[in-house]
Amino acid sequence: MKFLTKILLILLLTSVSYADDAVIVYQNSYYSSWQSRLEADSHNVTAGSTLPSDVSSYEMLIDFRYTAAISSSDETKMETVLANDGTVVLIGENTSFQTRNNSIQALLRQWTGDNTITYSTSEYIGYVGDDYQLSDTNVLSSLPGNWAYLNFAAGGVITDLGDDGEYIAKNSDGQIGVAMWRGTALTANYQGGVVIVITDVNHASGSYYTADNTEFIDSLINDLI
């Protein structure tokens, strides 16, 4: 009987799940959509206009800024999260925000060792036809059957994923607006981590933030983060 009790106790303890902690750094209120979806999924979220001095306790770091380049000190914090097998989400934008986009491209090349990764300086996702509808998805398995598309508003385009990058969402013209690098796509220090880039801050704001966009964020959280 004592042996059975020990087995049951071990099973109980190993089945306990713990919420991951997320930190979000932002420059406006657009981040709140992500915070609400993370909290709805039982994650603990800290949000602020700057990153904490110590991020070693966070499993997720989401940078919701979209104008300025990423500083060297924030880069170090992101690398701490990646080295601890965590997830870093970076928000970029269209070609009007080249300082930001160039910064993201530089980090991707550094973290992967692949200098062919390209965040376009000339191409962007426009409003012609269905260009703004990122309906072609990859990797995600929890999107509802009636999900239609991720709604963008003049987002940027990643034209080259490098050797091992993966697209998560693109439009019918093949323009990639959400991409990921993980596992052997990253250098040895970060191969337990995940890097996700979303090239439009408006996916989480105002009229652009549709029910489909909510479901897309939920799927990112459930399947990858």
C-alpha positions in Angstrom: 0.0 0.0 0.0 2.9 2.4 0.9 4.5 1.7 -2.5 1.2 2.5 -4.3 0.9 5.7 -2.3 4.4 6.7 -3.4 3.6 6.0 -7.0 0.4 8.1 -6.9 2.3 10.9 -5.2 5.0 10.9 -7.9 2.4 11.0 -10.6 0.6 13.9 -9.0 3.7 16.0 -8.5 4.9 15.4 -12.1 1.5 16.3 -13.5 1.5 19.8 -11.9 1.9 22.5 -14.6 3.3 25.9 -14.0 2.5 29.1 -15.9 5.3 30.5 -18.0 6.2 34.1 -17.2 6.3 36.6 -20.0 7.7 40.1 -20.2 6.5 42.7 -22.8 8.2 45.9 -23.6 6.1 48.5 -25.5 5.9 52.0 -26.8 2.1 52.3 -27.1 -1.1 50.4 -26.1 -1.0 47.9 -29.0 0.7 45.3 -26.8 -2.4 44.9 -24.6 -4.0 42.5 -27.1 -1.1 40.1 -26.5 -1.1 40.6 -22.8 -4.8 39.7 -22.6 -4.3 36.6 -24.7 -1.4 35.4 -22.7 -3.2 36.0 -19.4 -6.3 34.2 -20.8 -3.9 31.2 -21.3 -2.8 31.5 -17.7 0.6 33.1 -18.3 2.0 35.6 -15.8 2.7 38.9 -17.7 4.9 41.8 -16.8 4.6 44.8 -19.2 6.5 48.1 -19.3 8.1 50.7 -21.5 11.6 49.3 -20.6 12.8 45.8 -19.9 13.6 44.8 -16.3 17.3 44.7 -15.4 17.1 41.0 -14.9 15.1 38.8 -17.3 16.5 35.4 -16.3 13.2 34.3 -14.8 11.1 34.9 -18.0 10.3 32.2 -20.5 9.0 34.7 -23.0 10.2 38.2 -24.1 8.0 40.2 -26.5 9.4 43.4 -27.9 6.4 45.4 -29.1 8.3 48.5 -30.1 8.5 49.2 -33.8 10.4 52.4 -34.5 13.8 52.3 -32.7 16.7 49.9 -33.2 17.1 47.3 -30.5 19.8 48.5 -28.0 22.8 46.3 -27.1 21.6 46.0 -23.5 18.2 44.8 -24.7 19.9 42.4 -27.1 21.8 40.9 -24.2 18.6 40.4 -22.3 17.0 38.7 -25.3 20.0 36.4 -25.6 19.6 35.5 -21.9 16.0 34.4 -22.6 17.1 32.4 -25.7 20.0 30.7 -23.8 17.4 29.6 -21.2 15.4 27.9 -23.9 12.8 30.7 -24.0 11.0 32.5 -26.8 11.7 36.0 -28.2 9.0 37.8 -30.3 10.1 40.8 -32.2 7.7 43.3 -33.9 8.9 45.0 -37.1 7.2 47.1 -39.6 7.1 48.3 -43.3 9.8 50.1 -45.2 9.1 53.4 -43.4 10.6 52.0 -40.3 14.0 50.8 -41.7 16.0 51.5 -38.6 13.9 49.0 -36.7 13.8 46.5 -39.5 17.6 46.6 -40.1 18.1 46.1 -36.4 15.9 42.9 -36.5 17.8 41.6 -39.5 21.1 42.1 -37.8 20.0 40.2 -34.8 18.5 37.4 -36.9 21.8 37.0 -38.8 23.8 37.1 -35.5 21.6 34.6 -33.7 21.5 32.2 -36.7 24.9 32.7 -38.2 23.2 33.0 -41.5 23.9 36.3 -43.4 21.4 35.5 -46.2 18.4 36.3 -44.0 16.8 39.5 -45.5 14.2 41.9 -44.2 13.3 43.8 -47.3 14.2 47.5 -47.7 11.8 48.0 -50.6 9.0 45.5 -50.5 5.9 45.7 -48.2 2.5 44.1 -47.8 0.0 46.5 -49.4 -3.8 46.7 -49.7 -4.1 45.7 -53.4 -6.5 42.7 -53.8 -6.0 40.3 -50.9 -2.3 41.3 -50.2 -3.1 42.3 -46.7 -4.7 38.8 -46.0 -2.0 36.4 -44.7 -4.0 33.3 -45.3 -1.2 30.8 -46.0 0.0 29.4 -42.7 2.6 26.9 -41.7 3.6 25.2 -38.4 0.5 26.2 -36.5 -1.9 23.3 -35.7 -4.4 24.8 -33.4 -6.0 27.4 -35.7 -9.8 26.8 -35.9 -11.2 25.2 -39.0 -13.1 28.4 -39.9 -10.1 30.6 -39.5 -9.6 32.8 -42.6 -6.5 35.0 -42.5 -4.2 37.2 -40.4 -5.2 40.8 -41.1 -2.2 43.1 -41.8 -1.9 46.9 -42.5 1.1 47.7 -44.7 3.4 45.3 -43.0 7.0 44.5 -43.9 8.3 41.5 -45.8 11.0 39.0 -45.0 12.2 38.0 -48.5 14.8 35.4 -47.4 14.4 33.2 -44.4 18.0 31.8 -44.7 18.7 28.1 -44.8 16.6 27.0 -41.9 14.0 29.7 -41.1 10.3 28.8 -41.3 7.4 31.0 -42.4 4.4 31.1 -40.2 2.1 33.3 -42.3 2.3 34.8 -45.8 -0.2 36.1 -48.3 -1.2 34.6 -51.7 1.7 36.5 -53.4 4.2 34.6 -51.1 5.1 37.7 -49.0 6.1 36.5 -45.6 4.9 38.6 -42.6 5.4 36.2 -39.8 8.5 33.9 -39.5 10.4 31.8 -37.0 13.8 30.4 -36.3 14.3 27.6 -33.8 16.4 24.5 -33.1 19.4 24.1 -35.5 18.4 27.3 -37.3 19.9 29.1 -34.3 23.5 29.0 -33.1 24.6 26.4 -30.5 23.9 28.7 -27.5 20.3 29.3 -28.4 19.1 26.0 -30.0 16.6 25.4 -27.2 15.0 28.8 -27.9 12.6 30.2 -30.5 12.7 33.6 -32.3 9.5 34.9 -34.0 9.3 38.0 -36.1 6.0 39.7 -36.9 6.3 42.5 -39.5 3.3 44.6 -38.6 2.4 46.1 -35.2 -1.2 46.8 -36.4 -2.1 43.2 -36.3 -2.9 43.7 -32.6 -4.6 47.1 -32.8 -7.9 48.8 -33.6 -10.0 47.7 -36.5 -7.2 45.6 -37.8 -7.4 43.4 -34.7 -10.1 41.0 -36.0 -11.4 37.8 -34.5 -9.1 35.9 -36.9 -6.2 37.9 -35.5 -7.1 36.9 -32.0 -7.2 33.3 -33.0 -3.9 33.6 -34.7 -2.2 35.0 -31.6 -3.8 32.3 -29.5 -2.4 29.7 -31.9 1.0 31.2 -31.7 0.9 31.0 -27.9 -0.5 27.5 -27.8 1.7 25.9 -30.6 5.0 27.8 -30.3 5.4 30.0 -27.3 
